[in-house]
Amino acid sequence: CGPAGSGPAAAQAQEQPVLEAVLSAAAEEQNGTDSAKAPKVNCEERNTTGIDRFTLQILNVSQDLMEFLNPNSSDCTLVLFYTPWCRFSASLAPHFNTLPRAFPTLRFLALDASQHSSLSTRFGTVAVPNILLFQGAKPMARFNHTDRTLATLKAFIFNQTGIEPKSNVAMTVEDWEGPLPSVLTKGIDWLLVFSVLFLAGFIMYATIRTESIRWLIPGQEHEHQE
């Protein structure tokens, strides 16, 4: 699924070469022979004292991801770019909703890529779901597996951070209900609607202007009268 406001051109934004360099280096390390021996990202685990409920936080349209990422910290956050109308995002939802309980010392955020097009462009999100691991405000690794399950997500986090998941955590009925929706929602692609209206208006304007210009060309008026 492709989010609104992104595409091949958007993926070539100014920050993209830096992002790809970081993620490529992480991928090379992940494919190395010692990938299972040492973590790639040294995450500072948060203090969970006093926290009773570990859950995923979904950003609304007015919230900026950068406000939730501390550039001066070494704590880690797993961020999901999704769209509610994408079936792959919907199938991933219950698995991703389970992760905060499996890794209580990490933070988990999700945002609708169609509502945060600037962030999608900045981090090269040309398709959803897209999962990035941040350390502070810096993207360190991208989840590239096509099999998006709780098991593969746990393995990805463990391989990158060395943090082991809690063994007694499994998906529940509540994880299928939210906070990330697992049921597809039908919506209007306003970008497509505006694009069609713009093209229709441009064609009408060009046609009218062409007729007006034709009358200004010498000889066209006499030819029309004859």
N, C-alpha and C positions, 0 to 999 in steps of 0.2 A: 504494500500500500504506500502511496506517495502522499505526503502532507501538503496542504495548501501553502503556497509561498515558498516552495523549494523546488529544486530541479538541478540539472547539470550545471547551469550557470551559477546558481546560488551556491553550489558546493565548491566553487572556485573563489570564494570570498577571501578577504585578506588574511584572515586567521587560519584558513584551511591548510596551507603548507606547513605551518608550525604544528597544527593538530595532527596532521598525517605523519609528520616526522616522529612525534612522540608516540603515536599509536603503532607505527611501524616498528619502532625500536622495542616496544612492549611485545609486539607479536613475534619478533625474532627471538626475544628471550623466552617467550612462552613455548616456542617450538624447539628450544635447546634441550640438550640431554639432561640438564639439571633443573628443568622447569618445575619439577615436583619437590625439589629439595629446599629451595629458598624463595621467599616471597619477593615479588617484583616491586611492590609498593609497601613501604613501612608506615602503616596506618596507626595513628594515635587513637586508641579505643576510648570512647566517651564514657563518662561516669554514669552508670545507670541507677544510682541510688535515688530512691524516691520516684522513679518512673514505674507506674503500674501497668501501663498499656503501651505496647510497642506496635506501631502501625505506620502505614505508608501515608505520607502527606502529599496531596495533590495541589499544585499551584493553580490559582485562578488566573483569568486573563489580565488582571491588574498587577499581579505579583511578578517580580523579576527574579530569575534563578540566581543571579549574582548576589542578591541580597541574602540568600540562604547559604552561600558558600563563602567561607572565611579565607581570604588569600594569605593571611598570616598564620594559619593553622595547618597542621599536618593530619587532621582527621579526614576520614574518607566518607564519601557519599556516592551511592549508586543512583543514577538519574535515568529515568525512562522517558523517552519521547514517544508518544502514542497519539492515535486519533480514535475517537469513539466509534467511527464508522468502519474501521478496519478490522476484518475478521481475525487477522493474526494478532492484533493488539487484544482483542476480546478473548482469544484462546490463551494468551499469556497471562491475563489478569489474575486469575486465582493463584497461579504460581508466584507471581510477583507480590501479591498481597500477603503471602506466607513468609516471605523473606525477613521482614523486620523482627519477627519472633525467633527466627533461626539465627539471626545475627543482631542481637540487641545492642551491641556496642558500635554498630555502624548506623548511618542515617540513610533513609530511602525517600526519594522524591520522584514525582511524576508530573509531567505537564503535557497539555494538548498541543502538539506541534502545529496544528492549523491555527491556533490562537497565539502562538509565539513564533511567528515566521522568522523574526530577526535572530532568535536563538538557534532555530533550525539551520539557518544560513551560516551562522557563526561556527557551529560545530559540525557542519557537513551532513546534516540529516536529510538525505535525499529519499529515504524510505523509512517507514515505521513498521514495527516497533524498533527503536534504536536505543541501546543501553550503553551508557558511558560510566566508567568509574572515575570519580574525581578525588584528588588529594588537595585539600584546600579549594582553590578555584581553578586548578589545572587538571585538564583531562589526561588520564594516565593509560587507560585501556578501554577497548571497545569489545563488547560481547558479539562474536561473529558466528556462533553456532546456529544452525538452522533448526536444531532440536531445542526448542525453548521450553524446558521443563524445570521443575523445582530441583531435580537432581543436577542438571547441567548448570543451572544458575549457582547452586551451592559450590559445585566444582570450580566454576570460574572465579568466584569470590575467594575461595580457599587458595587456588593457585596463584592469584594475584596478591593477596594480602597475608596469607599464612594463618588467617583466623579460621578456626574450626567452627562449623555450625553446631547448634544444639541438636543432639541426637533424637530427642523426643518430640520434635516439631513435625507436624504433618498438616496437610491441607484440611480445612474444615468447611462446613456449609457456609459459614460466615465469609470465608475467603472468596467464595463464588459470588457473594452478594456485593462485596465492596471492600475498601473504598474505590478501587479501580473497577470500573464496570466490565462484567464479562458477557453482557448482552449488547449486541450491536444496536446502535441508535441511527435512525435515518435523519439526515440533515441535508441542507441545501448548500451546494458548492457555490458560494457567492462570488468567488474569484472567477469561476467559469461563467457565471451569469453576467457579471460586469464585462468580461472579455467579449462575450457574444454581443452584448449591447453596444460596446465601443466599436466593434468591427462593423456592425450594422449601421451605426451612425456615421462612421467614416465613409462607408460605401455610398450612403445616401448623399453625404456632403460632396464627395468626389464627383458623383454623377451630376449633381446640380451645378457645380463649378465648371465641369466640362461643357455643359450646355451653354453656360454664360460666356465662357471663353470662345466658344465656336462662333458666336455672333460678333465677337470683336475682331476676328481674323478677316483681313481684307479679301473680298471676293466671295466670302461665305454668304453674306446677306443677299447679293445679287443672284447668286446661284439658287438660293432658297426662293426668291421671287419668281424666277423663270420657271 
